[in-house]
Amino acid sequence: MEIYRNSLLTQHTFSPMSRKDINANKCMVILIISGYTLKAYLKRTDWIMDFKELKDAVAPLIDQVDHQLINDVPGLENPTAENITIWFWNQLKPRLQALSRIELKETPTTGVIYDGR
């Protein structure tokens, strides 16, 4: 039996509004889940995590910030990209132990990467 270190990635978009900028800009949060999978004798590959489980964990958070006045969300009174990324991490890490990194893209060329450190 061979053991492989793998990662899976999922992307979710949302459009937060802030008191400074009432026009919602579309943001993308990218979750990276890392873990080990086993490749067994019959070449069946096990997965790190079911995508539905991941979606179920992040969907309530997206609902809190999508098309909402983000300053009113507890913990996001100062909604910088860095603070939004840390907020997602703090909400998700207890439920997703294999969460290894979160990326928040404000535009295709700007964003934040956070790994809990």
Secondary structure, DSSP 8 states (H G I E B T S, - for coil): -EEEEEEEEEEEEE--B-SS--S---EEEEEEEEEEEEE-TT--B--SS-HHHHHHHHHHHHHHHTTSBGGGSTT-SS--HHHHHHHHHHHHTTT-TTEEEEEEEEETTEEEEE---
